[in-house]
Amino acid sequence: MIGRSGNVTAWGFASVEAPMLFETRRFADPRGVFSETYSRRDFAALGLVEEFVQDNWSLSERIGTVRGLHFQRRPHAQGKLVRVLRGRILDVAVDIRSSSPTFGKHVAVELAAGDGRMLWVPVGFAHGFCTLEPNTEVAYKVTADYAPESDAGIAWDDPALGIGWPVAPEDALVSRKDALLPPLGDLPAVFP
């Protein structure tokens, strides 16, 4: 555990220093559950001081839907705070900072609706996920607006990354765009 502030607890990862897992406290009573999903004050006290400028949402109807691994190049590079509204995902962040000692390494975390967990994916990491339940909804806050000219990614199934995806490549539902993304080894230095 990195720390706790207000209703938020944060954890770091040993293999990759920058991504962080946040968990918000939930309050249950006979009506249901309430959670403060984002508090700038509490997240800043735990080290996440980024300003979010856009919220994104996706619905994936089928188990085994893979989205990613995406990032935006500078000057429109994005950090992402990812959570699941319905269903479950395996959420993955890959370090693509070429001078980093953890270049090419990844973290993978299961996120589920109602678990109060969020993954912070900072600038310099490619991000993607695979759905583990049908009709999965994912929401994420980003630190920069979408810029088509800066949109990029790497192959989700690049064997050099060693990601233990819960779906075989032939069974995954992947967009045409994502299926054409290059392996990490073919990516020029984007985040030196």
Order of alpha helices (4+ residues) and beta strands (2+ residues): beta-beta-beta-beta-beta-alpha-beta-beta-beta-beta-beta-beta-beta-beta-beta-alpha
